[in-house]
C-alpha cells in the first residue's frame, strides 16, 4: 500500500487520493482480480505523468461496493 501510495503522490495526486487509490488497488489484488489491481500501475503512472489523466479530479470511495 505504501509503495502504491508513494507512486501516486509522485505522479501528482493528493496524499488523500493516493491513499484511497492504494487501498482500492491492493484490495483488488487481495480479491484475486490482478488484472484490475496494482498490475495496472505501469500503465496508470505514465499516463498521469504525461497529463493524459487528470490527477486533481475529485474521487470518492463508494463503500456500498464492499
VENRA-V340473 format. One record per residue. N is the residue number from 1. D_CENTER is the distance of its C-alpha to the mean C-alpha in Angstrom with 2 decimals. Layout:
BEGIN
N:D_CENTER
N:D_CENTER
END
This chain:
BEGIN
1:9.75
2:11.32
3:10.73
4:6.95
5:7.37
6:10.11
7:8.69
8:6.44
9:9.74
10:11.82
11:10.38
12:11.51
13:9.27
14:11.17
15:11.11
16:10.91
17:7.87
18:6.12
19:7.81
20:7.01
21:3.29
22:4.99
23:7.77
24:6.93
25:5.93
26:8.89
27:10.93
28:10.80
29:12.11
30:14.62
31:15.82
32:16.63
33:14.62
34:13.47
35:13.45
36:10.36
37:8.46
38:7.81
39:10.66
40:8.86
41:7.61
42:11.21
43:11.06
44:8.02
45:9.01
46:12.64
47:12.24
48:10.68
49:13.46
50:16.02
51:15.44
52:14.94
53:11.79
54:12.42
55:10.23
56:12.70
57:12.67
58:12.88
59:10.49
60:11.97
61:11.75
62:14.58
63:16.14
64:18.75
65:16.65
66:17.14
END
